[in-house]
Amino acid sequence: MNTEGVSLWQALGRNRKDRPALAETLGADLAIVGGGFSGLSTALHAAEKGLSVVVLEAETIAFGASGRNAGFVVPNFAKVDPDDLIARLGAERGERLIDFAAGSADLVFDLIRRHAIACEAEQNGWIQPAHSIAAFEKTKSRAGQWASRGRPAVVLDRHAMRFITGVKEYMGGWMDQSGGVLNPVEYARGLADAAEAAGARVFENSPVRSINRSKDSWTLATQHGALRAGKVVVATNAYGGALNSKLARTYFPLRVFQIATQPLPADIRERLLPGGQCVSDTRRNLFTFRFDAANRLISGGMHILGPGAEARVPRRIHRRLARHLDLKDIPPLEYSWSGTAAVEPDFLPHLVDLGPGLIAGFACNGRGIAMTTAMGKVLAEWACGADARDLPIPFGPPAPIPFHPLLRHAPNMLLFWSMLRDRLDARSAA
């Protein structure tokens, strides 16, 4: 087992391209802090619109959550359904945000095709099985809400779910056929290549130490260089460090672990997910699984942290995987790693106003690949002059979470209670 925490995608990456650190003073129309999906998508779309663009990445492309997820492309919101959005935001703004999410997976796969990004992409669907009868009723409503808006959402009864996933325990569920899977590191590297081909400049190992306003522009200082730009996008999500203290208090940093087994034998592989989709179920302690191109079984989730978590948690996920998929001879672990996602209190993407011409985008909430790619396209519109208040994503000043130092670890602290409720649901369904 890999004990260094390097993700499967980072370890097996093929298209690594060394990019220089910023070591001079440059000027640009748009500066982007962060070389993950949101920053690179912004760079690509803005450069294609004719802006001069510079991306500053503190480490290497896809170092953060963009390179540490499971590669699920999911075109909807975690825990929020369309009808909920309409109730919260009203019909006009709610429908615009729904449309933004609905087309996010299609945008990802369109970019992959248009720029010939080799990232093992398959637009074959995202499945959400229901772990209880009550959850099945909710998924039927959820699928109906998306289907009524023209999305390829289909309800799966218990028999259909067992056939498509190979798992016996689910009550049913639904599938969005526009979702899918990919290799996230190769996707990010492909976005970087495409952005550079469009004219953007991308620098690695260039952490931004400060962002200061002077007259009508911003100056971003790194260790060996500086960048002046009329507009700045902060696209770090949960990896922004101390760059902006107010921003760091607007989200919960959620640590998520992932594992990958050694490749499965052909007979077992044929039973599980024969169509190659990805699965994330309705449990509060989310259970996920998919296969990579080499038939490694990938799963992840949250677990109670504490001493020895780096070794203990992957073993627990491995055992859980064997239990839910009825694998008596599950292959050993080959890789284990973790990453941090930014979770907003309302589970929605947000654009944060940090000053004139300075904006931050947060869109993960467990839906990073699709949402942040789509958010990058929206941020490029802002960079080209669109009023942020007219964009489909909620926009406003930083909204720090009250008592954030105490509550920042709340999702992990409440996990035991979530796991208990999942067990009670399973007993009622049995």
C-alpha positions as a Markdown table, in Angstrom:
| # | Residue | x | y | z |
|---|---|---|---|---|
| 1 | Met | 0.0 | 0.0 | 0.0 |
| 2 | Asn | 1.2 | 3.5 | -0.8 |
| 3 | Thr | 1.7 | 5.2 | 2.5 |
| 4 | Glu | 2.8 | 8.6 | 1.2 |
| 5 | Gly | -0.7 | 9.8 | 0.4 |
| 6 | Val | 0.0 | 10.3 | -3.3 |
| 7 | Ser | -3.2 | 9.9 | -5.3 |
| 8 | Leu | -3.6 | 7.1 | -7.9 |
| 9 | Trp | -3.9 | 9.8 | -10.6 |
| 10 | Gln | -0.8 | 11.6 | -9.5 |
| 11 | Ala | 1.2 | 8.4 | -9.3 |
| 12 | Leu | 0.2 | 7.1 | -12.7 |
| 13 | Gly | 0.2 | 10.4 | -14.5 |
| 14 | Arg | 1.6 | 10.3 | -18.0 |
| 15 | Asn | 1.3 | 13.9 | -19.3 |
| 16 | Arg | 3.3 | 15.8 | -16.7 |
| 17 | Lys | 4.8 | 19.0 | -18.1 |
| 18 | Asp | 7.2 | 21.1 | -16.0 |
| 19 | Arg | 6.2 | 24.7 | -15.9 |
| 20 | Pro | 8.5 | 27.5 | -14.6 |
| 21 | Ala | 8.0 | 29.5 | -11.5 |
| 22 | Leu | 7.2 | 33.2 | -11.9 |
| 23 | Ala | 10.6 | 35.0 | -11.7 |
| 24 | Glu | 9.9 | 38.4 | -13.3 |
| 25 | Thr | 7.4 | 41.2 | -13.2 |
| 26 | Leu | 4.5 | 40.7 | -15.6 |
| 27 | Gly | 1.3 | 42.5 | -16.6 |
| 28 | Ala | -2.0 | 40.9 | -17.6 |
| 29 | Asp | -5.7 | 41.6 | -18.0 |
| 30 | Leu | -6.6 | 38.7 | -15.6 |
| 31 | Ala | -4.6 | 37.0 | -12.9 |
| 32 | Ile | -5.7 | 33.7 | -11.6 |
| 33 | Val | -4.6 | 32.2 | -8.2 |
| 34 | Gly | -4.8 | 28.4 | -8.3 |
| 35 | Gly | -4.1 | 25.8 | -11.0 |
| 36 | Gly | -7.0 | 23.5 | -10.4 |
| 37 | Phe | -10.2 | 22.9 | -12.4 |
| 38 | Ser | -11.8 | 26.3 | -11.6 |
| 39 | Gly | -8.6 | 28.3 | -12.3 |
| 40 | Leu | -7.7 | 26.5 | -15.4 |
| 41 | Ser | -11.2 | 26.6 | -16.8 |
| 42 | Thr | -11.3 | 30.3 | -16.2 |
| 43 | Ala | -8.0 | 30.7 | -17.9 |
| 44 | Leu | -9.0 | 28.7 | -20.9 |
| 45 | His | -12.3 | 30.5 | -21.4 |
| 46 | Ala | -10.9 | 34.0 | -20.7 |
| 47 | Ala | -7.9 | 33.5 | -23.1 |
| 48 | Glu | -10.3 | 32.2 | -25.8 |
| 49 | Lys | -12.2 | 35.5 | -25.4 |
| 50 | Gly | -9.0 | 37.5 | -26.1 |
| 51 | Leu | -7.8 | 38.4 | -22.6 |
| 52 | Ser | -4.2 | 38.2 | -21.5 |
| 53 | Val | -4.2 | 35.7 | -18.7 |
| 54 | Val | -1.7 | 34.5 | -16.1 |
| 55 | Val | -2.2 | 31.6 | -13.7 |
| 56 | Leu | -0.2 | 31.3 | -10.5 |
| 57 | Glu | -0.2 | 27.8 | -8.9 |
| 58 | Ala | 1.5 | 27.4 | -5.5 |
| 59 | Glu | 2.5 | 23.8 | -6.2 |
| 60 | Thr | 1.9 | 21.9 | -9.4 |
| 61 | Ile | -1.2 | 21.6 | -11.6 |
| 62 | Ala | -3.9 | 19.6 | -9.8 |
| 63 | Phe | -1.9 | 19.5 | -6.6 |
| 64 | Gly | -5.0 | 20.2 | -4.4 |
| 65 | Ala | -8.5 | 18.7 | -4.5 |
| 66 | Ser | -8.5 | 18.7 | -8.3 |
| 67 | Gly | -5.9 | 15.9 | -8.2 |
| 68 | Arg | -7.2 | 14.1 | -5.1 |
| 69 | Asn | -10.8 | 13.3 | -5.9 |
| 70 | Ala | -12.3 | 10.1 | -7.4 |
| 71 | Gly | -12.9 | 11.5 | -10.9 |
| 72 | Phe | -16.7 | 11.7 | -10.7 |
| 73 | Val | -18.4 | 14.1 | -13.0 |
| 74 | Val | -21.8 | 14.9 | -11.3 |
| 75 | Pro | -24.1 | 17.6 | -12.8 |
| 76 | Asn | -26.2 | 18.5 | -9.8 |
| 77 | Phe | -25.9 | 19.9 | -6.3 |
| 78 | Ala | -25.1 | 17.9 | -3.1 |
| 79 | Lys | -28.1 | 17.8 | -0.8 |
| 80 | Val | -30.1 | 20.5 | -2.8 |
| 81 | Asp | -32.8 | 19.7 | -5.3 |
| 82 | Pro | -34.3 | 22.0 | -8.0 |
| 83 | Asp | -37.5 | 22.7 | -6.0 |
| 84 | Asp | -35.4 | 23.6 | -3.0 |
| 85 | Leu | -33.5 | 26.2 | -5.1 |
| 86 | Ile | -36.6 | 27.8 | -6.4 |
| 87 | Ala | -37.9 | 28.1 | -2.8 |
| 88 | Arg | -34.7 | 29.7 | -1.7 |
| 89 | Leu | -33.8 | 31.9 | -4.6 |
| 90 | Gly | -37.0 | 32.5 | -6.4 |
| 91 | Ala | -38.0 | 31.3 | -9.9 |
| 92 | Glu | -35.7 | 33.4 | -12.0 |
| 93 | Arg | -32.4 | 33.1 | -10.1 |
| 94 | Gly | -33.2 | 29.6 | -9.1 |
| 95 | Glu | -33.8 | 28.4 | -12.6 |
| 96 | Arg | -30.6 | 30.1 | -13.8 |
| 97 | Leu | -28.5 | 28.3 | -11.2 |
| 98 | Ile | -30.3 | 25.0 | -12.0 |
| 99 | Asp | -29.4 | 25.5 | -15.7 |
| 100 | Phe | -25.8 | 26.2 | -14.8 |
| 101 | Ala | -25.5 | 22.9 | -12.9 |
| 102 | Ala | -27.5 | 20.9 | -15.4 |
| 103 | Gly | -25.1 | 21.6 | -18.3 |
| 104 | Ser | -21.9 | 21.3 | -16.2 |
| 105 | Ala | -21.1 | 17.7 | -17.1 |
| 106 | Asp | -21.8 | 18.3 | -20.8 |
| 107 | Leu | -19.4 | 21.2 | -20.7 |
| 108 | Val | -16.7 | 19.0 | -19.2 |
| 109 | Phe | -17.0 | 16.3 | -21.8 |
| 110 | Asp | -17.4 | 18.9 | -24.6 |
| 111 | Leu | -14.1 | 20.5 | -23.6 |
| 112 | Ile | -12.4 | 17.1 | -23.5 |
| 113 | Arg | -13.6 | 16.3 | -27.0 |
| 114 | Arg | -12.8 | 19.8 | -28.4 |
| 115 | His | -9.2 | 19.8 | -27.0 |
| 116 | Ala | -8.5 | 16.1 | -27.4 |
| 117 | Ile | -7.7 | 15.7 | -23.7 |
| 118 | Ala | -6.6 | 12.1 | -23.0 |
| 119 | Cys | -8.0 | 11.5 | -19.5 |
| 120 | Glu | -9.9 | 8.2 | -19.7 |
| 121 | Ala | -13.2 | 10.1 | -19.9 |
| 122 | Glu | -16.5 | 8.2 | -20.2 |
| 123 | Gln | -19.8 | 10.0 | -20.2 |
| 124 | Asn | -21.8 | 7.0 | -19.2 |
| 125 | Gly | -23.8 | 8.2 | -16.2 |
| 126 | Trp | -23.7 | 8.9 | -12.5 |
| 127 | Ile | -25.8 | 6.7 | -10.3 |
| 128 | Gln | -27.3 | 7.5 | -6.8 |
| 129 | Pro | -28.6 | 4.3 | -5.2 |
| 130 | Ala | -31.0 | 4.6 | -2.2 |
| 131 | His | -29.9 | 2.9 | 1.0 |
| 132 | Ser | -33.5 | 2.9 | 2.5 |
| 133 | Ile | -37.1 | 3.0 | 1.4 |
| 134 | Ala | -37.4 | 6.6 | 2.5 |
| 135 | Ala | -34.3 | 7.5 | 0.5 |
| 136 | Phe | -35.8 | 5.8 | -2.6 |
| 137 | Glu | -38.9 | 8.0 | -2.4 |
| 138 | Lys | -36.6 | 11.1 | -2.2 |
| 139 | Thr | -34.5 | 10.0 | -5.2 |
| 140 | Lys | -37.7 | 9.4 | -7.2 |
| 141 | Ser | -38.7 | 13.0 | -6.5 |
| 142 | Arg | -35.2 | 14.2 | -7.3 |
| 143 | Ala | -35.1 | 12.5 | -10.6 |
| 144 | Gly | -38.5 | 13.8 | -11.5 |
| 145 | Gln | -37.5 | 17.4 | -10.8 |
| 146 | Trp | -34.4 | 17.1 | -13.1 |
| 147 | Ala | -36.3 | 15.2 | -15.8 |
| 148 | Ser | -39.0 | 17.9 | -15.9 |
| 149 | Arg | -36.3 | 20.3 | -16.9 |
| 150 | Gly | -35.2 | 18.2 | -19.8 |
| 151 | Arg | -32.3 | 16.4 | -18.2 |
| 152 | Pro | -31.5 | 12.7 | -18.9 |
| 153 | Ala | -32.6 | 11.6 | -15.4 |
| 154 | Val | -34.1 | 8.1 | -15.0 |
| 155 | Val | -35.5 | 6.3 | -12.0 |
| 156 | Leu | -34.2 | 2.8 | -11.3 |
| 157 | Asp | -36.2 | 0.3 | -9.3 |
| 158 | Arg | -34.6 | -2.3 | -7.0 |
| 159 | His | -34.1 | -4.8 | -9.8 |
| 160 | Ala | -32.7 | -2.3 | -12.3 |
| 161 | Met | -30.4 | -1.0 | -9.6 |
| 162 | Arg | -29.1 | -4.4 | -8.9 |
| 163 | Phe | -28.6 | -5.1 | -12.6 |
| 164 | Ile | -26.7 | -1.9 | -13.3 |
| 165 | Thr | -24.5 | -1.8 | -10.2 |
| 166 | Gly | -24.2 | -5.5 | -9.3 |
| 167 | Val | -25.1 | -4.6 | -5.6 |
| 168 | Lys | -28.0 | -6.4 | -3.8 |
| 169 | Glu | -28.7 | -4.1 | -0.9 |
| 170 | Tyr | -30.2 | -1.0 | -2.6 |
| 171 | Met | -33.9 | -0.1 | -2.6 |
| 172 | Gly | -33.6 | 1.6 | -6.0 |
| 173 | Gly | -32.4 | 5.1 | -7.0 |
| 174 | Trp | -31.8 | 7.2 | -10.0 |
| 175 | Met | -29.2 | 8.0 | -12.7 |
| 176 | Asp | -28.2 | 11.1 | -14.5 |
| 177 | Gln | -27.0 | 9.8 | -17.8 |
| 178 | Ser | -25.0 | 13.0 | -18.6 |
| 179 | Gly | -22.6 | 12.3 | -15.7 |
| 180 | Gly | -19.5 | 10.1 | -16.0 |
| 181 | Val | -15.9 | 9.5 | -15.0 |
| 182 | Leu | -12.4 | 10.6 | -15.9 |
| 183 | Asn | -8.8 | 10.8 | -14.7 |
| 184 | Pro | -8.8 | 14.2 | -12.9 |
| 185 | Val | -5.1 | 14.8 | -13.0 |
| 186 | Glu | -4.9 | 14.2 | -16.7 |
| 187 | Tyr | -8.0 | 16.3 | -17.2 |
| 188 | Ala | -6.5 | 19.2 | -15.3 |
| 189 | Arg | -3.2 | 18.9 | -17.2 |
| 190 | Gly | -5.2 | 18.9 | -20.5 |
| 191 | Leu | -7.0 | 22.1 | -19.4 |
| 192 | Ala | -3.7 | 23.7 | -18.7 |
| 193 | Asp | -2.3 | 22.7 | -22.1 |
| 194 | Ala | -5.5 | 24.1 | -23.8 |
| 195 | Ala | -5.3 | 27.4 | -21.9 |
| 196 | Glu | -1.7 | 27.8 | -22.9 |
| 197 | Ala | -2.6 | 27.0 | -26.5 |
| 198 | Ala | -5.2 | 29.8 | -26.3 |
| 199 | Gly | -2.5 | 32.3 | -25.1 |
| 200 | Ala | -2.6 | 32.0 | -21.3 |
| 201 | Arg | 0.6 | 31.7 | -19.3 |
| 202 | Val | 0.7 | 29.1 | -16.4 |
| 203 | Phe | 3.3 | 29.2 | -13.7 |
| 204 | Glu | 3.9 | 26.5 | -11.1 |
| 205 | Asn | 5.6 | 26.6 | -7.7 |
| 206 | Ser | 4.6 | 30.3 | -7.4 |
| 207 | Pro | 2.6 | 30.7 | -4.2 |
| 208 | Val | 1.0 | 34.2 | -4.0 |
| 209 | Arg | 2.2 | 35.9 | -0.8 |
| 210 | Ser | 0.1 | 39.0 | -1.1 |
| 211 | Ile | -2.6 | 40.7 | -3.2 |
| 212 | Asn | -2.5 | 44.5 | -3.0 |
| 213 | Arg | -4.6 | 47.2 | -4.6 |
| 214 | Ser | -2.8 | 50.2 | -6.3 |
| 215 | Lys | -4.8 | 52.7 | -8.3 |
| 216 | Asp | -6.8 | 50.7 | -10.8 |
| 217 | Ser | -5.0 | 47.4 | -10.7 |
| 218 | Trp | -3.9 | 44.6 | -8.4 |
| 219 | Thr | -0.3 | 43.5 | -7.7 |
| 220 | Leu | 0.2 | 39.8 | -6.7 |
| 221 | Ala | 3.6 | 39.1 | -5.1 |
| 222 | Thr | 5.4 | 35.8 | -5.2 |
| 223 | Gln | 8.8 | 34.9 | -3.8 |
| 224 | His | 10.7 | 35.8 | -7.0 |
| 225 | Gly | 8.3 | 37.8 | -9.1 |
| 226 | Ala | 5.2 | 40.0 | -9.3 |
| 227 | Leu | 2.1 | 40.2 | -11.5 |
| 228 | Arg | 0.0 | 43.3 | -12.1 |
| 229 | Ala | -3.5 | 42.7 | -13.4 |
| 230 | Gly | -6.8 | 44.6 | -13.8 |
| 231 | Lys | -8.8 | 41.7 | -12.5 |
| 232 | Val | -8.0 | 38.8 | -10.2 |
| 233 | Val | -9.8 | 35.5 | -9.6 |
| 234 | Val | -8.9 | 33.5 | -6.5 |
| 235 | Ala | -9.6 | 29.9 | -7.4 |
| 236 | Thr | -8.0 | 28.0 | -4.5 |
| 237 | Asn | -11.1 | 26.6 | -2.9 |
| 238 | Ala | -9.9 | 24.9 | 0.3 |
| 239 | Tyr | -6.2 | 25.3 | -0.5 |
| 240 | Gly | -6.0 | 29.0 | -0.1 |
| 241 | Gly | -4.1 | 28.9 | 3.2 |
| 242 | Ala | -3.6 | 32.3 | 4.8 |
| 243 | Leu | -4.0 | 34.3 | 1.6 |
| 244 | Asn | -7.3 | 35.8 | 2.8 |
| 245 | Ser | -8.4 | 35.2 | 6.4 |
| 246 | Lys | -12.1 | 36.3 | 5.7 |
| 247 | Leu | -12.4 | 33.9 | 2.8 |
| 248 | Ala | -11.0 | 31.0 | 4.9 |
| 249 | Arg | -13.9 | 31.4 | 7.4 |
| 250 | Thr | -16.7 | 31.2 | 4.8 |
| 251 | Tyr | -16.5 | 27.4 | 4.3 |
| 252 | Phe | -16.0 | 24.1 | 6.1 |
| 253 | Pro | -12.8 | 22.3 | 5.1 |
| 254 | Leu | -13.9 | 18.7 | 4.7 |
| 255 | Arg | -11.2 | 16.0 | 4.6 |
| 256 | Val | -12.1 | 13.1 | 2.4 |
| 257 | Phe | -10.1 | 9.8 | 2.0 |
| 258 | Gln | -9.9 | 7.8 | -1.2 |
| 259 | Ile | -8.5 | 4.3 | -1.9 |
| 260 | Ala | -7.8 | 2.2 | -4.9 |
| 261 | Thr | -7.4 | -1.6 | -4.9 |
| 262 | Gln | -5.3 | -3.7 | -7.1 |
| 263 | Pro | -7.1 | -4.6 | -10.3 |
| 264 | Leu | -10.1 | -6.9 | -9.9 |
| 265 | Pro | -10.3 | -10.3 | -11.6 |
| 266 | Ala | -12.4 | -10.3 | -14.8 |
| 267 | Asp | -15.3 | -12.4 | -13.4 |
| 268 | Ile | -15.9 | -10.0 | -10.5 |
| 269 | Arg | -15.4 | -7.0 | -12.7 |
| 270 | Glu | -18.1 | -8.2 | -15.0 |
| 271 | Arg | -20.6 | -8.3 | -12.1 |
| 272 | Leu | -20.0 | -4.8 | -10.7 |
| 273 | Leu | -20.8 | -1.7 | -12.8 |
| 274 | Pro | -20.7 | -3.5 | -16.2 |
| 275 | Gly | -21.5 | -0.2 | -17.8 |
| 276 | Gly | -18.6 | 1.6 | -16.1 |
| 277 | Gln | -20.6 | 4.3 | -14.4 |
| 278 | Cys | -19.8 | 5.9 | -11.0 |
| 279 | Val | -21.8 | 5.5 | -7.8 |
| 280 | Ser | -22.4 | 7.7 | -4.8 |
| 281 | Asp | -25.3 | 6.6 | -2.6 |
| 282 | Thr | -27.7 | 8.4 | -0.3 |
| 283 | Arg | -26.0 | 7.5 | 3.0 |
| 284 | Arg | -25.1 | 10.4 | 5.3 |
| 285 | Asn | -21.7 | 8.8 | 5.5 |
| 286 | Leu | -21.5 | 8.7 | 1.7 |
| 287 | Phe | -20.4 | 5.4 | 0.1 |
| 288 | Thr | -18.9 | 5.6 | -3.4 |
| 289 | Phe | -17.3 | 3.4 | -5.9 |
| 290 | Arg | -16.1 | 3.2 | -9.5 |
| 291 | Phe | -13.4 | 1.5 | -11.6 |
| 292 | Asp | -10.4 | 3.1 | -13.3 |
| 293 | Ala | -9.2 | 2.0 | -16.8 |
| 294 | Ala | -7.1 | -0.8 | -15.3 |
| 295 | Asn | -10.1 | -2.2 | -13.3 |
| 296 | Arg | -8.9 | -0.9 | -9.9 |
| 297 | Leu | -11.8 | -0.4 | -7.6 |
| 298 | Ile | -11.9 | 3.1 | -6.2 |
| 299 | Ser | -13.9 | 4.2 | -3.1 |
| 300 | Gly | -13.8 | 6.9 | -0.5 |
| 301 | Gly | -15.6 | 8.8 | 2.2 |
| 302 | Met | -15.3 | 10.5 | 5.5 |
| 303 | His | -14.2 | 8.8 | 8.7 |
| 304 | Ile | -13.6 | 9.8 | 12.2 |
| 305 | Leu | -10.2 | 11.4 | 12.5 |
| 306 | Gly | -7.6 | 11.1 | 15.2 |
| 307 | Pro | -4.2 | 9.5 | 15.8 |
| 308 | Gly | -3.2 | 7.0 | 13.1 |
| 309 | Ala | -6.0 | 8.2 | 10.7 |
| 310 | Glu | -3.7 | 7.9 | 7.6 |
| 311 | Ala | -3.4 | 4.2 | 8.1 |
| 312 | Arg | -6.6 | 3.4 | 9.9 |
| 313 | Val | -9.1 | 5.1 | 7.7 |
| 314 | Pro | -8.1 | 3.5 | 4.4 |
| 315 | Arg | -8.3 | 0.1 | 6.0 |
| 316 | Arg | -11.9 | 0.9 | 7.2 |
| 317 | Ile | -12.9 | 2.1 | 3.7 |
| 318 | His | -11.4 | -1.1 | 2.3 |
| 319 | Arg | -13.5 | -3.2 | 4.7 |
| 320 | Arg | -16.6 | -1.2 | 4.0 |
| 321 | Leu | -16.1 | -1.7 | 0.2 |
| 322 | Ala | -15.8 | -5.4 | 0.6 |
| 323 | Arg | -19.0 | -5.5 | 2.8 |
| 324 | His | -21.3 | -3.4 | 0.6 |
| 325 | Leu | -20.1 | -5.1 | -2.6 |
| 326 | Asp | -20.2 | -8.6 | -1.2 |
| 327 | Leu | -16.5 | -9.2 | -2.1 |
| 328 | Lys | -15.1 | -12.0 | 0.1 |
| 329 | Asp | -11.8 | -11.9 | -1.7 |
| 330 | Ile | -11.4 | -8.2 | -2.3 |
| 331 | Pro | -7.9 | -7.4 | -3.8 |
| 332 | Pro | -5.5 | -5.6 | -1.5 |
| 333 | Leu | -5.1 | -1.8 | -1.4 |
| 334 | Glu | -2.7 | -0.4 | -3.9 |
| 335 | Tyr | -3.1 | 3.4 | -3.2 |
| 336 | Ser | -4.6 | 5.5 | -0.5 |
| 337 | Trp | -4.7 | 9.3 | -0.2 |
| 338 | Ser | -6.8 | 12.2 | 1.1 |
| 339 | Gly | -7.8 | 15.7 | 0.1 |
| 340 | Thr | -9.7 | 18.6 | 1.4 |
| 341 | Ala | -12.9 | 19.9 | -0.2 |
| 342 | Ala | -14.5 | 23.3 | 0.5 |
| 343 | Val | -18.1 | 22.9 | 1.7 |
| 344 | Glu | -20.4 | 25.9 | 1.9 |
| 345 | Pro | -23.1 | 25.9 | 4.6 |
| 346 | Asp | -25.9 | 25.9 | 2.0 |
| 347 | Phe | -24.1 | 23.4 | -0.3 |
| 348 | Leu | -24.3 | 25.8 | -3.3 |
| 349 | Pro | -21.5 | 27.4 | -5.4 |
| 350 | His | -20.7 | 31.0 | -4.6 |
| 351 | Leu | -18.8 | 34.0 | -6.0 |
| 352 | Val | -17.3 | 36.1 | -3.3 |
| 353 | Asp | -16.7 | 39.9 | -3.7 |
| 354 | Leu | -13.2 | 40.7 | -2.3 |
| 355 | Gly | -12.9 | 44.2 | -3.7 |
| 356 | Pro | -13.1 | 46.0 | -7.1 |
| 357 | Gly | -12.0 | 43.6 | -9.7 |
| 358 | Leu | -11.2 | 40.9 | -7.2 |
| 359 | Ile | -13.4 | 37.8 | -6.9 |
| 360 | Ala | -13.2 | 34.3 | -5.5 |
| 361 | Gly | -15.1 | 31.3 | -6.6 |
| 362 | Phe | -16.2 | 28.3 | -4.5 |
| 363 | Ala | -18.1 | 25.5 | -6.1 |
| 364 | Cys | -16.9 | 22.1 | -4.8 |
| 365 | Asn | -19.3 | 20.7 | -2.1 |
| 366 | Gly | -18.4 | 17.3 | -3.4 |
| 367 | Arg | -19.2 | 18.2 | -7.0 |
| 368 | Gly | -15.9 | 19.7 | -7.9 |
| 369 | Ile | -15.1 | 18.5 | -11.5 |
| 370 | Ala | -18.4 | 19.6 | -13.1 |
| 371 | Met | -19.2 | 22.6 | -11.0 |
| 372 | Thr | -15.8 | 24.2 | -11.0 |
| 373 | Thr | -15.3 | 23.7 | -14.7 |
| 374 | Ala | -18.7 | 25.4 | -15.3 |
| 375 | Met | -17.8 | 28.1 | -12.8 |
| 376 | Gly | -14.6 | 28.9 | -14.8 |
| 377 | Lys | -16.7 | 29.7 | -17.8 |
| 378 | Val | -18.9 | 32.0 | -15.7 |
| 379 | Leu | -15.8 | 33.7 | -14.2 |
| 380 | Ala | -14.4 | 34.3 | -17.7 |
| 381 | Glu | -17.6 | 36.2 | -18.5 |
| 382 | Trp | -17.0 | 38.4 | -15.4 |
| 383 | Ala | -13.4 | 39.0 | -16.5 |
| 384 | Cys | -14.7 | 40.2 | -19.8 |
| 385 | Gly | -17.0 | 42.8 | -18.2 |
| 386 | Ala | -20.2 | 41.0 | -17.1 |
| 387 | Asp | -21.7 | 42.3 | -13.9 |
| 388 | Ala | -21.2 | 39.6 | -11.2 |
| 389 | Arg | -24.7 | 40.3 | -10.0 |
| 390 | Asp | -26.1 | 39.1 | -13.3 |
| 391 | Leu | -24.2 | 35.8 | -13.3 |
| 392 | Pro | -26.1 | 32.6 | -12.5 |
| 393 | Ile | -24.0 | 31.9 | -9.3 |
| 394 | Pro | -24.9 | 33.6 | -6.1 |
| 395 | Phe | -22.6 | 36.6 | -5.5 |
| 396 | Gly | -21.9 | 38.7 | -2.4 |
| 397 | Pro | -19.4 | 39.8 | 0.2 |
| 398 | Pro | -17.6 | 37.2 | 2.4 |
| 399 | Ala | -20.0 | 35.7 | 4.8 |
| 400 | Pro | -17.9 | 34.2 | 7.6 |
| 401 | Ile | -19.4 | 31.3 | 9.5 |
| 402 | Pro | -20.1 | 32.2 | 13.1 |
| 403 | Phe | -17.7 | 30.5 | 15.6 |
| 404 | His | -15.8 | 29.2 | 12.6 |
| 405 | Pro | -12.7 | 28.1 | 14.6 |
| 406 | Leu | -15.0 | 25.8 | 16.7 |
| 407 | Leu | -17.3 | 24.6 | 13.9 |
| 408 | Arg | -14.7 | 24.2 | 11.1 |
| 409 | His | -14.4 | 20.5 | 11.9 |
| 410 | Ala | -18.2 | 20.0 | 12.5 |
| 411 | Pro | -18.7 | 17.6 | 9.5 |
| 412 | Asn | -16.1 | 15.2 | 10.8 |
| 413 | Met | -17.2 | 15.6 | 14.4 |
| 414 | Leu | -20.8 | 14.8 | 13.6 |
| 415 | Leu | -19.8 | 11.7 | 11.6 |
| 416 | Phe | -20.5 | 9.2 | 14.4 |
| 417 | Trp | -24.1 | 10.3 | 14.6 |
| 418 | Ser | -24.5 | 10.1 | 10.8 |
| 419 | Met | -23.1 | 6.6 | 10.8 |
| 420 | Leu | -25.5 | 5.6 | 13.5 |
| 421 | Arg | -28.5 | 6.9 | 11.6 |
| 422 | Asp | -27.3 | 5.1 | 8.4 |
| 423 | Arg | -27.3 | 1.8 | 10.4 |
| 424 | Leu | -30.8 | 2.5 | 11.7 |
| 425 | Asp | -32.0 | 3.2 | 8.1 |
| 426 | Ala | -30.5 | -0.1 | 6.9 |
| 427 | Arg | -32.2 | -2.1 | 9.6 |
| 428 | Ser | -35.6 | -0.6 | 8.8 |
| 429 | Ala | -35.1 | -1.4 | 5.1 |
| 430 | Ala | -34.0 | -5.1 | 5.8 |
